[in-house]
Amino acid sequence: MVQDLEAKARELDAQTARAKDLPTTKRVLAKQQKTVAENLRRQAAGSIMFFDKPAVAAPLVPMIADRASGCNLYDLDGNEFIDLHMGYWTQIIGHAPSVVVEAVKREIERGTTIGVGNTLEIELAEFLIEHIECAEMCCLAISGTSALMHALKLARASRGRPKIAKFANAFHGHDADLVVDLPEFRHGLAATDDTLVLPGTPEAFDLIRKHADELAGVVIEPAPPVRDPRPSYDLAFYKELRRVTADLGIVLIFDEVLRGFRCRFGATLGDQVVPDLACFGKIIGGGLPVAAVVGRRSVMSAGATSGNALRDLSGGKVALVGTYNGNRIACAAGLAHLKYIKDHQDEIYPYLREKAHWLGKEINAHASEHKLPIESLVLEGGMVMVKGRPPTSPMHPAVLLQTYLRDQGCFFSGAPIQISTAHRPSDLERISAAFKAAMANLVADGAAPTAA
Ligand SMILES: Cc1ncc(COP(=O)(O)O)c(C=O)c1O
């Protein structure tokens, strides 16, 4: 297995070296000279390349942003790109929306007031409780990962059981208990046998029943995971999961970090399947770090202080803490973002859906015109995944497309594309034309991926 990986890694190095010599790569690097120089400075200074940014800065063409506005991202050389990444899918109404910018400006002048209460955290919690079916209480956090960590603690404390179950291949942030089956995240972490990894099939229900005595919670996204979209995750599957966990007194945790408020205003499945806890992030912060775990009082109250520390200790409460939890600047941004989306939801969600389907079809048409083993998969919420078909070679076609689309004025990170309402029809036409030209250039440069 390791040898296999090593051989693939060598092949990838060789492909990367070849790709660096391609005329298109050279053209992009020449256009982004300041960006490239700054990236080298960063490396020389010892700044670590974050694992979640290889798509942004490596392996071929770096991207260090100067600023972003609407659907555009600007690099250090002043090049304008249409952004297909949108801040890790956080900005569905575009970058720097004026409502968010104004809210942040207003609040920053009043001081950050960290560590004491503020009215905006109360207002945001009230807002989430009002709009999310399972939410009777809310605890704010600053990242999806930290919200999930809170959720696991709440499940364990409220049930008095040690184990958590998750579905294979699903990403739920980088808490050690939730990455046991994800090779790229689990290295360097202490091994844990507190996690049960479930298959994305009905056999999962048998496993849950078998381990019920030790299972505190089951974590799942309310939609097929982006890493591994499976047809078996349909509504019936979620309903059965709800039934089984409720019967066994296991806390059902929906990870809504990616999906929440993206497909509709509120929780993804609305009142069709109501979990015990749900974790939100991304969109609820409007680009600033806000996340939340919300849920039923019977579970959430395990994290609520009585105001008497001794009573909390003897009552087996868990501490859900964090310096920046509920900070006023981020809460102001999140509230402004959510309120705008709420007021314009009838235009926003149909637009994202319709345009994602349109772009997905365009990409597929261009790929088949150029006989490339590339296809798109449209996800709910304005997202379009571009992938190789079937897995081609160590260099995922999306890596090459990053470079070729950059050449065409689009910033594509390799991760699923996020359309926002700031991507107007003319921008979408330009994106489609960019894909077409990028694919033609891949063929012309002799760099087109081939099916394995
Ligand atoms: C489904 C899901 N859960 C959790 C997370 C982790 O969120 P964060 O990166 O804010 O910690 C992510 C991040 O992309 C995610 O997609």
The ligand as an ORCA input file, in Angstrom:
! r2SCAN-3c Opt
* xyz 0 1
  C     -18.916     19.071      5.993
  C     -17.856     19.838      6.726
  N     -17.760     19.719      8.057
  C     -16.825     20.395      8.763
  C     -15.925     21.216      8.134
  C     -14.878     21.908      8.933
  O     -15.112     23.274      8.998
  P     -13.924     24.267      9.332
  O     -12.974     24.222      8.169
  O     -14.601     25.603      9.473
  O     -13.292     23.817     10.589
  C     -15.992     21.373      6.743
  C     -15.039     22.240      6.029
  O     -15.008     22.326      4.819
  C     -16.980     20.663      6.011
  O     -17.070     20.750      4.677
*
